[in-house]
Amino acid sequence: MRYILKTFIILAGISYSITSQGQELFKNNIRQYKVKLLGEAVKLIDSEEVLSADSMEVTFKTKGYDPVHVDLKSMKKKKLSPDKIYDQVSESIVIVSPAGRCGGLSENGVECKRIHTYPASGYIVNSDGIIVTNYHVVNSYTTKNNTTARDVLLVMLKDGRSFPVEEVLMADKSNDLAIIKINPKGANLKPLPIATKDANIGDPVYVVSHPKGYFYAFSSGMVTDKFSEINAGQYRNLMGISADFAAGSSGAAIIDQFGNVIGTVSYTKTLKYSDDAEKTQMVLKAIIPSSCLLKLMKEGN
């Protein structure tokens, strides 16, 4: 009997240990983030103290922005291990999401009364609430084609606190960059330093983002290419990386081995042998170099 009792106690202890470790290891609860994002969207919409899509569109579509004077954090020079990079960077990565009451009709013709959210990524560059994301993320909120999520563009921190976007400080379609502003209301925001020199091909890179709702996922790779292309009628510089990202990662920071931002996620492109081929050969992952962001901040557009 004593042996059985002792064995039970040991097994219970092991079970408790595994459960405790599991709660720590799997702390990025996907459902928890989705529920929290939805709840925060409802609160902000009900408060009516938000900038609607129609109101934001007026400034967002403005041709020409003044320089954005931002007190940026100094670059880091000490190499970090991947786990340290994740710990330091993830607190500065945010969820940027259009949200709104649908009001449309469902497939069976019944009015949809749900709140819809479309989470993407962004990152903090100043403790006063200045955040960088993609142009196409903000545009997805302001466009008239968006009929389901035009009540609030919100920013949610990793700890779940949320704030409405109050202003678009810069929007550049060609470089696919937008700088937005929230009122942090005393929150201790943790900005990321921006690299003043572009990374080289072969340099290691890291990404913390929200691919397809897998919030705060971490990937690593290297700079694989540097190239130029025409977008919105203008040439722009881009870099290719091998670190994975996907839909929902738009606007995330690309981080070097020191913890500095060396670029911003832009898009992925599936490469095939021919247009009608079914099999994918590789996926190009394109990012906007940090030099483009710094130039926009300094010169405007």
C-alpha positions in Angstrom: 0.0 0.0 0.0 2.8 2.3 0.9 4.5 1.5 -2.4 1.4 2.3 -4.4 0.9 5.6 -2.5 4.5 6.6 -3.0 4.2 5.8 -6.7 1.0 7.8 -7.0 2.7 10.8 -5.3 5.7 10.6 -7.7 3.5 10.4 -10.8 1.4 13.2 -9.5 4.5 15.3 -9.1 5.7 14.5 -12.6 2.3 15.3 -14.0 2.3 18.7 -12.1 5.8 19.4 -13.3 4.9 18.7 -17.0 1.7 20.8 -16.7 3.6 23.7 -15.2 6.3 23.5 -17.8 3.6 23.2 -20.5 1.9 26.3 -19.4 5.2 28.2 -19.6 6.3 26.7 -22.9 3.0 27.2 -24.6 2.2 30.6 -23.3 1.3 32.0 -26.7 -2.3 30.8 -26.5 -3.7 31.4 -30.0 -7.4 31.3 -28.9 -6.6 33.6 -26.0 -5.2 36.2 -28.2 -8.1 36.0 -30.7 -10.7 36.3 -27.9 -8.8 39.2 -26.3 -8.5 41.0 -29.6 -12.2 40.6 -30.3 -13.1 41.8 -26.8 -10.8 44.8 -27.0 -12.3 45.7 -30.4 -15.8 45.7 -29.0 -14.8 47.9 -26.1 -13.1 50.5 -28.4 -16.0 50.5 -30.8 -18.5 51.0 -28.1 -16.5 53.8 -26.6 -17.0 55.8 -29.8 -13.7 57.5 -29.1 -12.0 56.1 -32.2 -11.0 57.3 -35.7 -13.3 55.8 -38.2 -12.1 54.5 -41.6 -13.8 57.4 -43.4 -12.1 59.9 -41.1 -8.7 58.3 -41.4 -9.0 58.0 -45.2 -8.9 61.8 -45.5 -5.4 62.0 -44.1 -4.2 58.6 -45.3 -4.7 59.5 -48.9 -2.9 62.8 -48.6 -0.3 63.3 -51.3 2.9 64.3 -49.5 3.8 63.9 -45.8 6.1 66.1 -43.8 9.2 64.5 -42.1 8.4 62.5 -38.9 10.7 63.7 -36.1 11.2 60.7 -33.9 13.5 60.2 -31.0 14.9 56.8 -31.9 16.6 54.4 -29.6 20.4 53.9 -30.1 21.5 50.8 -32.0 22.7 47.8 -30.1 26.1 46.3 -30.7 26.2 43.2 -28.5 25.4 39.9 -30.2 22.4 38.1 -28.7 21.4 34.5 -28.7 18.2 33.7 -30.5 16.2 33.1 -27.3 17.4 36.5 -26.0 16.4 38.2 -29.2 12.9 36.7 -28.9 12.5 37.8 -25.3 13.6 41.4 -26.0 11.9 41.9 -29.4 8.5 40.3 -28.7 7.6 42.9 -26.2 8.0 45.5 -29.0 6.0 43.7 -31.6 2.3 44.6 -31.7 -0.9 43.4 -33.4 -2.4 45.9 -35.8 -5.9 45.1 -36.8 -8.9 46.7 -38.6 -12.1 45.8 -36.7 -15.8 46.5 -37.1 -19.4 45.4 -36.9 -20.2 43.7 -40.2 -23.7 44.7 -41.0 -23.6 42.7 -44.2 -25.5 39.6 -45.2 -24.3 36.1 -44.5 -24.4 33.3 -47.2 -28.0 32.4 -46.1 -29.1 36.0 -46.4 -29.2 36.7 -42.6 -27.7 40.0 -41.4 -24.2 39.4 -39.9 -23.9 41.0 -36.5 -20.4 39.7 -35.8 -17.3 41.9 -35.0 -14.6 41.1 -37.6 -10.9 41.5 -37.0 -8.0 41.1 -39.5 -4.8 41.0 -37.4 -1.5 42.0 -39.0 1.8 43.1 -37.4 3.7 46.2 -36.5 6.5 47.4 -34.2 7.2 50.2 -31.7 9.9 52.7 -32.6 9.2 55.3 -29.9 7.9 55.2 -26.3 5.4 58.0 -27.1 3.3 55.5 -29.2 4.8 55.7 -32.7 4.5 52.4 -34.6 5.6 51.2 -38.0 3.5 48.8 -40.1 2.8 48.4 -43.8 0.9 50.8 -46.1 -1.3 48.0 -47.2 -2.3 47.2 -43.6 -3.6 50.7 -43.0 -5.1 50.8 -46.5 -7.1 47.6 -45.8 -8.9 49.6 -43.1 -9.5 52.8 -45.0 -10.5 51.3 -48.4 -14.2 51.4 -49.4 -13.8 47.8 -50.5 -13.6 46.9 -46.8 -17.2 46.5 -45.7 -16.8 44.4 -42.6 -14.1 46.2 -40.4 -14.2 50.0 -40.7 -15.0 51.0 -37.1 -11.6 51.0 -35.5 -7.9 50.4 -36.4 -6.5 49.1 -33.2 -3.1 48.2 -31.8 -2.8 45.4 -29.2 0.4 44.9 -27.1 1.7 41.5 -26.2 0.2 41.8 -22.7 -3.3 42.4 -24.2 -3.7 46.2 -23.7 -5.2 47.8 -26.7 -5.3 51.4 -28.1 -7.0 52.9 -31.2 -4.8 54.4 -33.9 -5.3 58.2 -33.5 -3.2 59.5 -36.4 -1.3 58.4 -39.6 2.0 60.3 -39.5 3.4 58.9 -42.7 2.1 56.7 -45.5 4.1 55.7 -48.6 2.5 53.3 -51.1 5.7 52.8 -53.1 7.7 51.6 -50.2 4.7 49.9 -48.5 5.3 51.7 -45.2 3.1 53.5 -42.8 3.9 55.2 -39.5 0.9 55.4 -37.1 0.4 57.0 -33.7 -1.4 55.8 -30.6 -1.9 57.4 -27.2 -0.2 54.9 -24.8 -1.8 56.5 -21.7 1.1 55.8 -19.5 1.9 52.3 -20.8 5.6 51.5 -20.7 6.2 50.9 -24.4 9.5 49.3 -25.4 10.8 50.7 -28.7 13.2 48.9 -31.1 16.4 50.5 -32.3 16.6 50.9 -36.1 19.8 50.0 -37.9 21.4 52.9 -39.8 23.2 50.6 -42.2 21.5 48.0 -44.4 22.3 44.4 -43.8 24.6 42.4 -46.1 23.7 39.2 -48.0 24.4 36.3 -45.6 23.7 38.2 -42.4 21.4 36.3 -40.0 17.9 37.7 -39.5 15.0 37.0 -37.2 11.2 37.7 -37.4 8.6 37.8 -34.6 5.1 38.1 -36.2 1.6 36.7 -36.4 1.4 34.4 -39.4 -2.2 33.4 -40.0 -3.1 34.0 -36.4 -0.2 32.2 -34.8 0.6 35.1 -32.6 4.2 35.9 -31.7 5.7 33.1 -33.8 9.5 33.2 -34.2 11.5 32.4 -37.3 15.1 32.8 -38.4 17.2 32.8 -41.6 19.5 35.1 -43.5 19.5 37.9 -46.0 19.4 36.1 -49.4 19.1 38.9 -52.0 19.0 42.6 -52.7 17.0 43.9 -55.6 14.9 46.7 -57.0 11.5 46.7 -58.5 8.8 49.2 -59.6 5.8 49.7 -57.3 3.2 52.4 -57.6 5.1 53.9 -60.5 8.4 54.2 -58.6 11.5 52.2 -58.1 12.1 50.8 -54.6 14.8 48.8 -52.9 14.0 45.5 -51.4 15.8 42.6 -49.7 15.0 38.9 -49.8 15.3 36.8 -46.6 14.9 33.1 -45.9 13.2 33.5 -42.5 9.6 32.4 -42.8 6.6 34.7 -42.6 3.0 34.7 -44.0 -0.3 36.5 -44.2 -0.6 38.2 -40.8 3.1 39.0 -40.6 2.7 42.2 -42.7 4.4 45.1 -41.0 6.6 43.0 -38.7 10.2 44.0 -37.9 13.1 42.1 -39.4 15.8 41.9 -36.7 19.6 41.4 -36.8 21.7 39.4 -34.4 22.1 42.5 -32.1 18.3 43.2 -31.8 18.2 46.1 -34.3 15.5 46.5 -37.0 17.0 46.0 -40.4 13.8 45.9 -42.3 10.0 45.5 -42.4 8.0 42.6 -43.8 6.4 43.4 -47.1 5.2 40.4 -49.2 5.7 36.8 -50.3 5.7 35.5 -53.8 5.4 31.9 -54.8 7.9 30.9 -57.6 7.0 28.1 -60.0 8.8 26.5 -63.0 6.1 28.0 -65.2 2.8 29.9 -64.8 0.7 26.8 -65.2 2.9 24.5 -63.0 1.3 23.2 -59.9 4.4 22.5 -57.8 6.0 25.4 -55.9 9.8 25.6 -56.3 10.4 28.3 -53.7 8.8 31.3 -51.9 10.4 34.7 -52.2 10.1 36.7 -48.9 10.6 40.4 -49.6 11.3 43.1 -47.0 11.8 46.8 -47.0 15.2 47.8 -45.8 15.5 50.1 -42.7 17.3 52.7 -44.8 14.0 53.3 -46.7 12.1 53.9 -43.4 14.8 56.3 -42.1 14.8 58.2 -45.3 11.0 58.7 -45.1 11.3 59.8 -41.5 13.9 62.4 -42.4 12.7 63.7 -45.8 9.0 62.9 -45.9 7.4 62.0 -49.2 
